[in-house]
Amino acid sequence: MKHNFKNLSIWKLSIELADNIYILTDGFPKNEEFGLKSQLRRCAVSVASNIAEGSSRSSNKDFNRFLEISLGSLYEMQTQIIISSNRNYFESAKIEIIENKITELQRMISGFQRNLTW
């Protein structure tokens, strides 16, 4: 069963999160261009991309595998946010907003997975 990814709330929130990550990392130091800045952006793109790619699969089992990859990227992103925060790359108020979105998206993807019929 295929899903139109553009209609999925998990995809929409993942796009919003990716936009937030791009804005947030714009202020990173030049020496992080190929480090945390790049890693965070790749994670953000990976979350949305895997939701979209998984939605095209012919079975919900395959879709679920891509959702697992998206969740993994979110946990990776959370870790990189903590490391960036420890390096004082952005304000704590911004961290809280991003962390809340990450947590919300993790919860939403997990709920979506539970409702997929096999």
FENJOTA-V359631 format. One record per pair of residues at least 6 apart in sequence whose C-alpha atoms are under 7 Angstrom apart, sorted by sequence separation. I is the first residue (numbers start at 1). J is the second residue. D is the distance in whole Angstrom. If there is no record, write none. Layout:
i->I j->J d->D
i->I j->J d->D
This chain:
i->5 j->11 d->6
i->6 j->12 d->7
i->57 j->63 d->6
i->54 j->62 d->7
i->55 j->63 d->6
i->28 j->37 d->7
i->54 j->63 d->4
i->25 j->37 d->6
i->54 j->66 d->5
i->54 j->67 d->7
i->51 j->66 d->6
i->50 j->66 d->5
i->51 j->67 d->6
i->50 j->67 d->7
i->22 j->41 d->6
i->50 j->69 d->7
i->51 j->70 d->7
i->21 j->41 d->6
i->50 j->70 d->6
i->21 j->44 d->7
i->47 j->70 d->4
i->46 j->70 d->7
i->18 j->44 d->5
i->47 j->73 d->6
i->17 j->44 d->7
i->18 j->45 d->6
i->46 j->73 d->7
i->47 j->74 d->7
i->74 j->102 d->7
i->43 j->73 d->5
i->43 j->74 d->7
i->14 j->47 d->6
i->15 j->48 d->6
i->14 j->48 d->5
i->43 j->77 d->6
i->71 j->106 d->6
i->11 j->48 d->6
i->40 j->77 d->6
i->11 j->51 d->6
i->40 j->80 d->7
i->67 j->109 d->7
i->36 j->80 d->7
i->5 j->52 d->5
i->64 j->113 d->6
i->5 j->55 d->6
i->4 j->55 d->7
i->3 j->55 d->5
i->2 j->55 d->6
i->3 j->56 d->7
i->2 j->56 d->6
i->2 j->57 d->6
i->2 j->58 d->6
i->60 j->116 d->6
i->1 j->58 d->6
i->60 j->117 d->7
i->61 j->118 d->6
i->1 j->59 d->6
i->60 j->118 d->6
i->1 j->60 d->6
i->28 j->89 d->6
i->17 j->101 d->7
i->13 j->105 d->7
i->10 j->105 d->7
i->10 j->108 d->6
i->10 j->109 d->6
